[in-house]
Amino acid sequence: MSASLRILLVGYGFMGRMHVGVYKQLPNVELVGCIDPGPESAKKFGEDTSRPVFSNLEDAASAVQFDAIDVCLPTDMHREWTELAAKAGKHVFCEKPMSTSVEDASAMAETCKAAGVKLFIGHCIRFWPEYAYLKKLTVEGRLGELKSINLTRYGSFPKWATKAWTSDPKRAGGGVLDMHIHDTDYALYLLGKPDEMVSYGTIDQTGPSHVFTTMKFGSKIAHLEGGWNFPQGTPFKHSFRAVYENGAAIMDGGPLTIYEEGKEPVQPEFAKMSTDGGGNISDLGGYYHELKYFVDHVLANMPFEIVTPQTSLESLACVLEEIRQIRSKQ
């Protein structure tokens, strides 16, 4: 493989724009074009990148050479495009959630394995600087054993989604599958598989829209809240509060702060990479680190470790169980 990874983007909506912003900063990436049949998004991609736009994979494959496909499409289209890419012998970066069902997600993993290509699901919170720091802090045990953690992620319904596809519960799965899965995935990353889990939540026209979940991992407790049923204009917020034997790590309405018994509070510094892509963030940090990880590992032919198809499948299965519990209590 060449020194640069040649990537074909599929879908130039909100996430596609985020990814292009990152690719412009990675020296070992060549963005060769985009597949997007929408005239407005196609025009925007051409203006932003000066790269060609195609309406289907066949046209793209006959016009440009590429090593990997970056799937930034609605969740219900992930299996189709992952399998198309794999059967064409291309590595796949696919946005989260992996799919809308365990059956489809399993098929994605199996197809990529059979084709000998790599599959990476974009669980960016594992790479977000503050959350990556919290994982390291927990593994190293500097503050002693983790006792409990609260993870929160909420806001108003995301109206920037192309053609409002997130409003269709069959395509997006509601705020619980589309937004809250970030924190479910992170809880599993931090603590493993829960011994017990109880979920309550609300359902609206977009599907399961808000959830309150408590997970038990031995003596450790994780409480998660997330969703998108707040009024329009409500600021997006993600936060955590982790309590250890000898301190706490808190990111709640301000910078991450480490409180350690007998010491002054400390605020670790993280580099910021601004974006004008819109949506609910002003920092490319997590997207940058996950895409760099994908590119570097594909070029070096190294296995993925932080995120794997199996961990992504497990997180999807866990969220679908949360949704099942919510529906069973309505």
C-alpha positions as a LaTeX table, in Angstrom:
\begin{tabular}{lrrr}
\hline
Residue & $x$ (\AA) & $y$ (\AA) & $z$ (\AA) \\
\hline
Met1 & 0.00 & 0.00 & 0.00 \\
Ser2 & 1.16 & 3.56 & $-0.73$ \\
Ala3 & 2.32 & 6.04 & 1.90 \\
Ser4 & $-1.13$ & 7.65 & 1.81 \\
Leu5 & $-4.50$ & 6.01 & 2.30 \\
Arg6 & $-6.82$ & 6.81 & $-0.59$ \\
Ile7 & $-10.31$ & 7.32 & 0.81 \\
Leu8 & $-13.67$ & 7.55 & $-0.92$ \\
Leu9 & $-16.27$ & 9.30 & 1.22 \\
Val10 & $-19.88$ & 8.11 & 1.05 \\
Gly11 & $-22.32$ & 10.78 & 2.21 \\
Tyr12 & $-21.58$ & 14.48 & 2.66 \\
Gly13 & $-23.93$ & 15.46 & 5.45 \\
Phe14 & $-23.03$ & 16.56 & 8.98 \\
Met15 & $-20.62$ & 13.69 & 9.70 \\
Gly16 & $-19.15$ & 13.75 & 6.20 \\
Arg17 & $-18.21$ & 17.39 & 6.70 \\
Met18 & $-16.61$ & 16.58 & 10.07 \\
His19 & $-14.52$ & 13.85 & 8.46 \\
Val20 & $-13.40$ & 16.04 & 5.56 \\
Gly21 & $-12.26$ & 18.61 & 8.13 \\
Val22 & $-10.06$ & 15.94 & 9.69 \\
Tyr23 & $-8.73$ & 14.52 & 6.40 \\
Lys24 & $-7.50$ & 17.98 & 5.45 \\
Gln25 & $-5.25$ & 17.84 & 8.53 \\
Leu26 & $-3.88$ & 14.31 & 8.04 \\
Pro27 & $-0.73$ & 14.19 & 5.86 \\
Asn28 & $-1.14$ & 10.49 & 4.99 \\
Val29 & $-4.64$ & 10.70 & 3.52 \\
Glu30 & $-5.74$ & 11.34 & $-0.04$ \\
Leu31 & $-9.45$ & 12.07 & $-0.31$ \\
Val32 & $-10.23$ & 10.98 & $-3.86$ \\
Gly33 & $-13.93$ & 11.81 & $-4.07$ \\
Cys34 & $-17.40$ & 11.32 & $-2.68$ \\
Ile35 & $-20.54$ & 9.35 & $-3.47$ \\
Asp36 & $-23.63$ & 11.45 & $-2.82$ \\
Pro37 & $-26.57$ & 11.64 & $-5.24$ \\
Gly38 & $-27.97$ & 14.75 & $-3.55$ \\
Pro39 & $-27.36$ & 17.81 & $-5.77$ \\
Glu40 & $-26.91$ & 20.25 & $-2.89$ \\
Ser41 & $-24.47$ & 18.11 & $-0.92$ \\
Ala42 & $-22.63$ & 17.12 & $-4.10$ \\
Lys43 & $-22.17$ & 20.77 & $-5.01$ \\
Lys44 & $-21.01$ & 21.58 & $-1.47$ \\
Phe45 & $-18.47$ & 18.75 & $-1.47$ \\
Gly46 & $-17.04$ & 19.92 & $-4.80$ \\
Glu47 & $-16.72$ & 23.47 & $-3.50$ \\
Asp48 & $-15.08$ & 22.35 & $-0.25$ \\
Thr49 & $-12.61$ & 19.85 & $-1.68$ \\
Ser50 & $-12.30$ & 20.28 & $-5.48$ \\
Arg51 & $-12.74$ & 16.52 & $-5.70$ \\
Pro52 & $-15.22$ & 14.66 & $-7.94$ \\
Val53 & $-18.66$ & 13.51 & $-6.81$ \\
Phe54 & $-20.32$ & 10.29 & $-7.99$ \\
Ser55 & $-23.82$ & 8.90 & $-7.73$ \\
Asn56 & $-22.83$ & 5.24 & $-7.25$ \\
Leu57 & $-19.91$ & 2.95 & $-6.46$ \\
Glu58 & $-19.52$ & 1.68 & $-10.01$ \\
Asp59 & $-18.95$ & 5.15 & $-11.42$ \\
Ala60 & $-16.50$ & 5.98 & $-8.64$ \\
Ala61 & $-14.54$ & 2.75 & $-9.11$ \\
Ser62 & $-14.15$ & 3.37 & $-12.83$ \\
Ala63 & $-12.92$ & 6.93 & $-12.33$ \\
Val64 & $-10.66$ & 6.90 & $-9.24$ \\
Gln65 & $-8.54$ & 4.48 & $-7.25$ \\
Phe66 & $-9.18$ & 4.09 & $-3.54$ \\
Asp67 & $-8.19$ & 1.80 & $-0.65$ \\
Ala68 & $-10.97$ & 2.50 & 1.83 \\
Ile69 & $-14.53$ & 3.77 & 2.02 \\
Asp70 & $-15.76$ & 6.11 & 4.75 \\
Val71 & $-19.48$ & 5.51 & 5.28 \\
Cys72 & $-21.26$ & 8.60 & 6.64 \\
Leu73 & $-24.83$ & 7.55 & 5.83 \\
Pro74 & $-28.01$ & 6.97 & 7.85 \\
Thr75 & $-27.75$ & 3.98 & 10.17 \\
Asp76 & $-30.12$ & 1.78 & 8.20 \\
Met77 & $-27.77$ & 2.01 & 5.19 \\
His78 & $-24.61$ & 0.90 & 7.01 \\
Arg79 & $-24.89$ & $-2.80$ & 6.22 \\
Glu80 & $-25.53$ & $-2.25$ & 2.50 \\
Trp81 & $-22.54$ & 0.04 & 1.98 \\
Thr82 & $-20.19$ & $-1.87$ & 4.25 \\
Glu83 & $-20.89$ & $-5.06$ & 2.31 \\
Leu84 & $-20.52$ & $-3.27$ & $-1.04$ \\
Ala85 & $-17.14$ & $-1.96$ & 0.04 \\
Ala86 & $-15.96$ & $-5.28$ & 1.47 \\
Lys87 & $-16.94$ & $-7.20$ & $-1.66$ \\
Ala88 & $-14.98$ & $-4.66$ & $-3.67$ \\
Gly89 & $-11.94$ & $-5.37$ & $-1.49$ \\
Lys90 & $-11.96$ & $-2.00$ & 0.29 \\
His91 & $-11.37$ & $-1.31$ & 3.98 \\
Val92 & $-14.31$ & 0.31 & 5.79 \\
Phe93 & $-14.70$ & 3.13 & 8.25 \\
Cys94 & $-18.39$ & 3.22 & 9.16 \\
Glu95 & $-20.08$ & 5.73 & 11.42 \\
Lys96 & $-21.80$ & 4.56 & 14.58 \\
Pro97 & $-24.17$ & 2.99 & 15.45 \\
Met98 & $-22.94$ & $-0.11$ & 13.66 \\
Ser99 & $-26.47$ & $-0.81$ & 12.41 \\
Thr100 & $-30.07$ & $-0.94$ & 13.57 \\
Ser101 & $-30.00$ & $-4.66$ & 14.41 \\
Val102 & $-27.57$ & $-7.24$ & 15.76 \\
Glu103 & $-28.30$ & $-9.39$ & 12.70 \\
Asp104 & $-27.16$ & $-6.69$ & 10.27 \\
Ala105 & $-24.13$ & $-5.76$ & 12.41 \\
Ser106 & $-23.03$ & $-9.42$ & 12.59 \\
Ala107 & $-23.35$ & $-9.71$ & 8.81 \\
Met108 & $-21.17$ & $-6.61$ & 8.37 \\
Ala109 & $-18.43$ & $-8.08$ & 10.55 \\
Glu110 & $-18.60$ & $-11.48$ & 8.88 \\
Thr111 & $-18.54$ & $-10.03$ & 5.35 \\
Cys112 & $-15.48$ & $-7.89$ & 6.07 \\
Lys113 & $-13.67$ & $-10.79$ & 7.74 \\
Ala114 & $-14.40$ & $-13.08$ & 4.78 \\
Ala115 & $-13.18$ & $-10.42$ & 2.35 \\
Gly116 & $-9.99$ & $-9.84$ & 4.31 \\
Val117 & $-10.66$ & $-6.13$ & 4.84 \\
Lys118 & $-10.64$ & $-4.09$ & 8.00 \\
Leu119 & $-13.86$ & $-2.75$ & 9.56 \\
Phe120 & $-13.86$ & 0.15 & 12.01 \\
Ile121 & $-16.99$ & 1.64 & 13.61 \\
Gly122 & $-16.75$ & 5.30 & 14.57 \\
His123 & $-17.19$ & 5.22 & 18.34 \\
Cys124 & $-15.42$ & 8.53 & 18.70 \\
Ile125 & $-15.93$ & 8.99 & 22.45 \\
Arg126 & $-13.29$ & 6.32 & 23.11 \\
Phe127 & $-10.90$ & 8.75 & 21.40 \\
Trp128 & $-12.23$ & 12.02 & 22.82 \\
Pro129 & $-9.33$ & 13.49 & 24.82 \\
Glu130 & $-11.18$ & 13.89 & 28.13 \\
Tyr131 & $-12.69$ & 10.41 & 27.93 \\
Ala132 & $-9.40$ & 8.85 & 26.84 \\
Tyr133 & $-7.78$ & 10.54 & 29.85 \\
Leu134 & $-10.48$ & 9.09 & 32.13 \\
Lys135 & $-9.85$ & 5.59 & 30.75 \\
Lys136 & $-6.10$ & 5.95 & 31.40 \\
Leu137 & $-6.74$ & 7.31 & 34.89 \\
Thr138 & $-8.96$ & 4.34 & 35.67 \\
Val139 & $-6.58$ & 1.71 & 34.27 \\
Glu140 & $-3.55$ & 3.17 & 36.06 \\
Gly141 & $-5.43$ & 3.43 & 39.36 \\
Arg142 & $-3.86$ & 6.73 & 40.37 \\
Leu143 & $-6.96$ & 7.68 & 42.38 \\
Gly144 & $-7.61$ & 4.14 & 43.54 \\
Glu145 & $-10.47$ & 1.95 & 42.40 \\
Leu146 & $-13.37$ & 3.46 & 40.48 \\
Lys147 & $-16.52$ & 3.36 & 42.60 \\
Ser148 & $-19.15$ & 4.98 & 40.40 \\
Ile149 & $-19.60$ & 7.02 & 37.25 \\
Asn150 & $-22.37$ & 9.19 & 35.86 \\
Leu151 & $-22.45$ & 9.74 & 32.08 \\
Thr152 & $-24.79$ & 12.30 & 30.55 \\
Arg153 & $-25.50$ & 13.31 & 26.94 \\
Tyr154 & $-28.53$ & 15.35 & 25.89 \\
Gly155 & $-29.85$ & 18.15 & 23.75 \\
Ser156 & $-32.59$ & 19.13 & 21.37 \\
Phe157 & $-33.49$ & 17.07 & 18.31 \\
Pro158 & $-30.70$ & 17.34 & 15.68 \\
Lys159 & $-32.31$ & 19.24 & 12.82 \\
Trp160 & $-29.10$ & 19.38 & 10.80 \\
Ala161 & $-29.48$ & 15.75 & 9.68 \\
Thr162 & $-29.85$ & 15.47 & 5.89 \\
Lys163 & $-33.52$ & 15.15 & 4.92 \\
Ala164 & $-34.31$ & 14.80 & 8.64 \\
Trp165 & $-33.57$ & 11.07 & 8.51 \\
Thr166 & $-33.01$ & 11.00 & 12.26 \\
Ser167 & $-36.72$ & 11.67 & 12.77 \\
Asp168 & $-37.56$ & 8.22 & 11.36 \\
Pro169 & $-37.24$ & 5.63 & 14.17 \\
Lys170 & $-36.77$ & 2.83 & 11.66 \\
Arg171 & $-33.71$ & 4.58 & 10.23 \\
Ala172 & $-32.12$ & 6.11 & 13.34 \\
Gly173 & $-33.60$ & 4.21 & 16.27 \\
Gly174 & $-34.41$ & 7.37 & 18.21 \\
Gly175 & $-32.15$ & 9.38 & 20.47 \\
Val176 & $-31.28$ & 6.31 & 22.53 \\
Leu177 & $-29.68$ & 4.43 & 19.64 \\
Asp178 & $-28.29$ & 7.43 & 17.75 \\
Met179 & $-27.01$ & 9.61 & 20.61 \\
His180 & $-27.02$ & 7.69 & 23.88 \\
Ile181 & $-25.03$ & 4.78 & 22.40 \\
His182 & $-21.91$ & 6.92 & 22.88 \\
Asp183 & $-22.18$ & 6.59 & 26.65 \\
Thr184 & $-23.26$ & 2.96 & 26.63 \\
Asp185 & $-20.25$ & 2.15 & 24.49 \\
Tyr186 & $-17.96$ & 4.11 & 26.79 \\
Ala187 & $-19.31$ & 2.43 & 29.94 \\
Leu188 & $-18.56$ & $-0.97$ & 28.41 \\
Tyr189 & $-15.11$ & 0.25 & 27.31 \\
Leu190 & $-14.37$ & 1.42 & 30.84 \\
Leu191 & $-15.90$ & $-1.40$ & 32.87 \\
Gly192 & $-16.67$ & $-4.39$ & 30.66 \\
Lys193 & $-19.98$ & $-6.22$ & 30.44 \\
Pro194 & $-22.52$ & $-5.25$ & 33.12 \\
Asp195 & $-23.76$ & $-7.85$ & 35.58 \\
Glu196 & $-27.11$ & $-6.10$ & 35.85 \\
Met197 & $-28.85$ & $-3.32$ & 33.91 \\
Val198 & $-32.14$ & $-1.49$ & 34.37 \\
Ser199 & $-33.46$ & 1.09 & 31.90 \\
Tyr200 & $-36.40$ & 3.48 & 31.90 \\
Gly201 & $-37.17$ & 6.03 & 29.25 \\
Thr202 & $-39.56$ & 7.93 & 27.04 \\
Ile203 & $-40.78$ & 7.37 & 23.50 \\
Asp204 & $-41.98$ & 9.99 & 21.05 \\
Gln205 & $-42.53$ & 10.26 & 17.29 \\
Thr206 & $-38.77$ & 9.83 & 16.68 \\
Gly207 & $-38.67$ & 6.59 & 18.66 \\
Pro208 & $-37.05$ & 5.95 & 22.07 \\
Ser209 & $-36.00$ & 9.52 & 22.74 \\
His210 & $-34.56$ & 9.61 & 26.27 \\
Val211 & $-33.19$ & 6.99 & 28.64 \\
Phe212 & $-32.12$ & 6.56 & 32.24 \\
Thr213 & $-29.99$ & 3.44 & 32.71 \\
Thr214 & $-28.22$ & 2.05 & 35.74 \\
Met215 & $-25.57$ & $-0.63$ & 35.23 \\
Lys216 & $-23.86$ & $-2.73$ & 37.91 \\
Phe217 & $-20.33$ & $-4.07$ & 37.36 \\
Gly218 & $-19.53$ & $-6.04$ & 40.51 \\
Ser219 & $-19.42$ & $-3.34$ & 43.20 \\
Lys220 & $-19.12$ & $-0.52$ & 40.64 \\
Ile221 & $-22.15$ & 1.49 & 39.50 \\
Ala222 & $-22.66$ & 3.42 & 36.26 \\
His223 & $-25.65$ & 5.68 & 35.76 \\
Leu224 & $-26.32$ & 6.92 & 32.24 \\
Glu225 & $-28.79$ & 9.52 & 31.00 \\
Gly226 & $-29.20$ & 10.63 & 27.42 \\
Gly227 & $-31.51$ & 11.70 & 24.66 \\
Trp228 & $-32.73$ & 14.42 & 22.36 \\
Asn229 & $-36.24$ & 15.31 & 23.54 \\
Phe230 & $-35.35$ & 18.74 & 24.96 \\
Pro231 & $-36.90$ & 21.90 & 23.42 \\
Gln232 & $-35.20$ & 23.40 & 20.40 \\
Gly233 & $-32.53$ & 25.83 & 21.52 \\
Thr234 & $-31.44$ & 23.66 & 24.45 \\
Pro235 & $-27.64$ & 23.52 & 24.35 \\
Phe236 & $-26.06$ & 20.15 & 23.69 \\
Lys237 & $-24.25$ & 18.79 & 26.72 \\
His238 & $-22.04$ & 15.80 & 27.41 \\
Ser239 & $-20.55$ & 15.28 & 30.83 \\
Phe240 & $-19.26$ & 12.74 & 33.32 \\
Arg241 & $-18.61$ & 12.47 & 37.04 \\
Ala242 & $-16.36$ & 9.61 & 38.12 \\
Val243 & $-15.80$ & 8.88 & 41.82 \\
Tyr244 & $-12.74$ & 6.91 & 42.96 \\
Glu245 & $-11.47$ & 5.69 & 46.32 \\
Asn246 & $-9.18$ & 8.71 & 46.66 \\
Gly247 & $-10.63$ & 11.35 & 44.39 \\
Ala248 & $-12.89$ & 12.23 & 41.50 \\
Ala249 & $-12.75$ & 13.23 & 37.84 \\
Ile250 & $-15.46$ & 15.65 & 36.76 \\
Met251 & $-16.31$ & 17.21 & 33.42 \\
Asp252 & $-19.68$ & 18.86 & 33.91 \\
Gly253 & $-20.25$ & 22.28 & 32.37 \\
Gly254 & $-16.55$ & 23.08 & 32.43 \\
Pro255 & $-13.10$ & 21.63 & 31.74 \\
Leu256 & $-12.14$ & 18.21 & 33.06 \\
Thr257 & $-10.96$ & 18.62 & 36.64 \\
Ile258 & $-9.18$ & 16.03 & 38.75 \\
Tyr259 & $-9.81$ & 16.19 & 42.50 \\
Glu260 & $-7.36$ & 14.15 & 44.58 \\
Glu261 & $-7.36$ & 13.83 & 48.35 \\
Gly262 & $-4.85$ & 16.22 & 49.91 \\
Lys263 & $-3.99$ & 18.00 & 46.65 \\
Glu264 & $-5.14$ & 21.04 & 44.71 \\
Pro265 & $-7.55$ & 20.40 & 41.79 \\
Val266 & $-5.84$ & 19.87 & 38.44 \\
Gln267 & $-7.21$ & 20.62 & 34.96 \\
Pro268 & $-5.40$ & 18.65 & 32.23 \\
Glu269 & $-4.87$ & 20.56 & 28.99 \\
Phe270 & $-5.94$ & 19.21 & 25.61 \\
Ala271 & $-5.27$ & 20.56 & 22.15 \\
Lys272 & $-8.32$ & 22.00 & 20.39 \\
Met273 & $-8.99$ & 21.68 & 16.67 \\
Ser274 & $-11.84$ & 23.95 & 15.65 \\
Thr275 & $-14.35$ & 23.15 & 12.94 \\
Asp276 & $-16.88$ & 25.12 & 10.95 \\
Gly277 & $-18.87$ & 22.02 & 10.08 \\
Gly278 & $-21.85$ & 22.96 & 12.21 \\
Gly279 & $-23.76$ & 20.64 & 14.51 \\
Asn280 & $-23.19$ & 20.36 & 18.23 \\
Ile281 & $-19.40$ & 20.60 & 18.63 \\
Ser282 & $-16.65$ & 23.16 & 18.25 \\
Asp283 & $-13.73$ & 20.74 & 18.48 \\
Leu284 & $-12.63$ & 18.01 & 16.06 \\
Gly285 & $-10.58$ & 16.25 & 18.75 \\
Gly286 & $-12.33$ & 12.90 & 18.98 \\
Tyr287 & $-12.97$ & 12.70 & 15.24 \\
Tyr288 & $-9.36$ & 13.54 & 14.53 \\
His289 & $-7.94$ & 10.90 & 16.84 \\
Glu290 & $-10.25$ & 8.12 & 15.68 \\
Leu291 & $-9.71$ & 8.79 & 11.97 \\
Lys292 & $-5.95$ & 9.08 & 12.46 \\
Tyr293 & $-6.04$ & 5.76 & 14.32 \\
Phe294 & $-7.99$ & 4.15 & 11.46 \\
Val295 & $-5.70$ & 5.51 & 8.76 \\
Asp296 & $-2.45$ & 4.68 & 10.58 \\
His297 & $-3.55$ & 1.13 & 11.41 \\
Val298 & $-4.76$ & 0.37 & 7.90 \\
Leu299 & $-1.53$ & 1.68 & 6.35 \\
Ala300 & 0.57 & $-0.35$ & 8.80 \\
Asn301 & $-1.72$ & $-3.39$ & 8.49 \\
Met302 & $-2.12$ & $-3.44$ & 12.26 \\
Pro303 & $-5.20$ & $-4.83$ & 14.05 \\
Phe304 & $-7.63$ & $-2.43$ & 15.70 \\
Glu305 & $-7.65$ & $-2.63$ & 19.50 \\
Ile306 & $-9.45$ & 0.40 & 20.94 \\
Val307 & $-12.54$ & $-0.26$ & 18.82 \\
Thr308 & $-13.24$ & $-3.57$ & 17.10 \\
Pro309 & $-16.25$ & $-4.97$ & 15.23 \\
Gln310 & $-16.89$ & $-7.16$ & 18.29 \\
Thr311 & $-16.91$ & $-4.28$ & 20.80 \\
Ser312 & $-19.16$ & $-2.30$ & 18.46 \\
Leu313 & $-21.52$ & $-5.24$ & 18.17 \\
Glu314 & $-21.62$ & $-5.63$ & 21.95 \\
Ser315 & $-22.43$ & $-1.93$ & 22.43 \\
Leu316 & $-25.21$ & $-2.14$ & 19.86 \\
Ala317 & $-26.67$ & $-5.22$ & 21.56 \\
Cys318 & $-26.56$ & $-3.45$ & 24.93 \\
Val319 & $-28.40$ & $-0.36$ & 23.64 \\
Leu320 & $-31.01$ & $-2.51$ & 21.93 \\
Glu321 & $-31.59$ & $-4.20$ & 25.29 \\
Glu322 & $-32.01$ & $-0.76$ & 26.87 \\
Ile323 & $-34.60$ & 0.05 & 24.21 \\
Arg324 & $-36.37$ & $-3.28$ & 24.80 \\
Gln325 & $-36.62$ & $-2.48$ & 28.50 \\
Ile326 & $-37.95$ & 1.01 & 27.80 \\
Arg327 & $-40.67$ & $-0.35$ & 25.51 \\
Ser328 & $-41.61$ & $-3.11$ & 27.96 \\
Lys329 & $-42.40$ & $-0.53$ & 30.62 \\
Gln330 & $-44.61$ & 1.75 & 28.50 \\
\hline
\end{tabular}
